[in-house]
Amino acid sequence: MKIRRLLATAVVAAVTAPAALAPVAPASAATGPAVPRPQVPPLGRSSGAPYAADDAARPSLMELEKAAAAARQAYDAAVTAEAAAVRALADGLSDTAPLAVAAAGAVRDAEAAAAARQAAADRLADAEAALKDLPEGATEAEKARAEQDVADALAAAEDAAEAQETAGTRAKEATRARDDARAAASARVHRAGEDKAKALAAREAADKALADARKEAERGACVPEDRLTVEVTGLPATITAGTTVDFTVRVGNGTDRTLDEVWPYVKVEGPDDLLDVLWSTAGSPAWQDADADHYAGAVEKLAAGAHAEVKVRLRVAASAPAGDGVATVAADYLNDDESCGGTPEFHEYGFGVVTAAPLPGRPASPAPQTHGAAATRPLTTPAAGSLADTGSSSAVPQVAGAAATAVALGAGLILAVRRRRPGTEA
């Protein structure tokens, strides 16, 4: 069984059956590629379990690696920040810190101002005592000099008291600034420790998620790999019924390892049916039919950073009606160590089908109106929500516009990708 087996169900219009899910039988297609397909385990799920929307949202290994690297960087930054906070606190607690030096200086100034005030008060007391102790026979000049000494001492005492008050206020402010800075530095150390603990928990969680994903991959569970890319070139905007067109599917390996076997997935649906798809590669130049699972051959040993091209030939029957078509591409891989995976999204390329020139007396079929210059613009959709492998297009008509039609009718489209282990049923 291939990695990618799609089961699709469509929700009919809400006015007729709001909750109905109608399973679509897989379309029959010619099988023909000579490349054998080894059986592979499911993408991280138990045997037979559907690969549904929750699996499509699972991060790829590359995303987990980026998340783990970011978490490690965040933890390293938190460790650095905590160390810086501890150093800042130690510096703030030092007697040589600027605020500590300023506070110490202000305290010394306050102490000096207090001493000066006391000296001025002593001088005033001495002057007042000298004036009081003047003898009765003191001259007027002696009395005037003693009174002046008291006045001068009183003024000096008042100035000293004011200076002491100012110095005391400055000492209190400088001491408060020093203490506030030390408290803030201590709080930063605490917060930095909390941040480091959170960053460590995030790093451990990211590392565990990555390790679990790697172990899962080593056990052979398939994983989404967004470094495996696939794109279509050369698909025309319109195709005339009864003609054959060729285009190219390019598969690129953006991983850091060789992918031992890569399978391009190519499915093309016309207005009312699957279209015949043939493939050819440099290693297998003869044209071969895509198999029942819509794989177009295999690319062996796709080296890291390399790409390979698969030529695709699309045959549109002369009886095909005019309308819309869509080519859906993806890619899966399987390595010799049983690790496997695939592109997490399907890429859809729309085109229009027009009928050939009408027979005499018969009107020509109009060309589809939903295409034109942008007919082959790729529409990338998640694996759990694409229109790929919907089975017979008679069950889901007009594939390229089915999603919009379903929304307009109050309906939905549910798609599950089932990857089975060896020995399970299709």
Disulfide bonds with the S-S distance in Angstrom:
Cys222-Cys340 1.89
